[in-house]
Amino acid sequence: MTSHSISFVSILAGLLVFCGCVKSSSAIPVLDIEGHLNIRASSPKEDILQVESPIHISLPDSLLLRFPAIAGADNKLMALFDDSKIVLVDLSEGRAVQAVSRKGNGPEEYLDIGGVSVAWEDRELLVFDIQKLRTQVYSFEGEYKRTIPSPSKACSGVSRVGSRLFWTVASRGKPLPAYYVTDLDGVLTDSSRTHFPRFRSSFMSLSSTLLSGKTEYDSLLLQVWSDTVYRVTPKEPDSPLLVISLGEKGMPLKYLEQYEMYRKNIDGSIIPGGWSFVNPYLFLGYYYGQKAYRDIWDIRNQTLVGRNILSEQNYASDTSFWPSFCSSDGILYSVSDKTSGLAIISARIAESIVR
């Protein structure tokens, strides 16, 4: 993949897919990404993943998704979306069971989907409208239920965690918190403990990313252009959980603020892609030197246990499993769009490792 093919939108949209639960410890694991760049591609040192056969979902033309993303998966039901529609599929039966498409400018519609959060217990879809800066709530059947106003014009997404909503923000150099906390009606409940980003850029509209688990104790936050993942816990300060160190290969802030400097130095910098986590493995994707790296790290001893390096020539033809989403029960998923539908692959950490 050439540097010119990496857009700001794709970099920000794929910055983090991070889920699972890690037990806290006094020593925070530090992954030395820069110090391992010269290690060649290698298969995992141990049989880490148990990969299932692909599930093919046929879709009519009206339901085909452009660059599909996974919003959530639970009890064999998965919610996928693009910028205009949401499709619910039954993984056990391999078919689409419902579609939600309410694109429009009306009070019960959305203009552009910036993200979707699934409330499984209430069978609701929370759709963040990146244009209107509000969240539209629909039932799984597509019925409009209510609109939740954003607590700030800087909000960039929403995640429901139990009885609370976490709103992440985008910053253009302003001293904004990394997220707001509201009740389910959008009323601020916990704004005094929002965490301020360590790094900000006046050029790019940077968004923090929070991924929620099933309970209010499973939420993880990564600040954009920061190297630390935080655990977000109710009524307690955010606690550092993991450091992903880019060393001197991280893009300097002054380069981020100037487009020409950014383009000139992009090949010599590590540009984050997406990653997933199931204890104890971190699946980390990033771009460096016009190549795409897919690393598997064991955070117990901070070691690189597997790596795949993709060039522009083999990127499109690569068929190896790489997760783009992790469910709260620790199942990793990848999804790709096909001519007539979707291909979904799931994987689990080997039971021998879990034990």
Stockholm file with secondary structure:
# STOCKHOLM 1.0

chainA/1-355         MTSHSISFVSILAGLLVFCGCVKSSSAIPVLDIEGHLNIRASSPKEDILQVESPIHISLPDSLLLRFPAIAGADNKLMALFDDSKIVLVDLSEGRAVQAVSRKGNGPEEYLDIGGVSVAWEDRELLVFDIQKLRTQVYSFEGEYKRTIPSPSKACSGVSRVGSRLFWTVASRGKPLPAYYVTDLDGVLTDSSRTHFPRFRSSFMSLSSTLLSGKTEYDSLLLQVWSDTVYRVTPKEPDSPLLVISLGEKGMPLKYLEQYEMYRKNIDGSIIPGGWSFVNPYLFLGYYYGQKAYRDIWDIRNQTLVGRNILSEQNYASDTSFWPSFCSSDGILYSVSDKTSGLAIISARIAESIVR
#=GR chainA/1-355 SS CCGGGCCHHHHHHTSCCCCSCCCCCSSCCEEESGGGTTCCCBCCSSCCEEECCCEEEECCGGGCCSSCEEEEEETTEEEEECSSCEEEEETTTTEEEEEECCBSSSTTCBSSEEEEEEEGGGTEEEEEETTTTEEEEEETTCCEEEEEECSSTTEEEEEEETTEEEEEEEESSSCCCSEEEECTTSCBSCGGGCCCCSCCCSSSCEECEEECCSSTTCEEEECTTCCEEEEECTTSCCEEEEEEECGGGBCCHHHHTCHHHHHHHGGGSBEEEEEEEETTEEEEEEEETTEEEEEEEETTTTEEEEEEEECHHHHTTCCSCCCSEECTTSCEEEEEEETTEEEEEEEEECHHHHC
#=GC SS_cons         CCGGGCCHHHHHHTSCCCCSCCCCCSSCCEEESGGGTTCCCBCCSSCCEEECCCEEEECCGGGCCSSCEEEEEETTEEEEECSSCEEEEETTTTEEEEEECCBSSSTTCBSSEEEEEEEGGGTEEEEEETTTTEEEEEETTCCEEEEEECSSTTEEEEEEETTEEEEEEEESSSCCCSEEEECTTSCBSCGGGCCCCSCCCSSSCEECEEECCSSTTCEEEECTTCCEEEEECTTSCCEEEEEEECGGGBCCHHHHTCHHHHHHHGGGSBEEEEEEEETTEEEEEEEETTEEEEEEEETTTTEEEEEEEECHHHHTTCCSCCCSEECTTSCEEEEEEETTEEEEEEEEECHHHHC
//
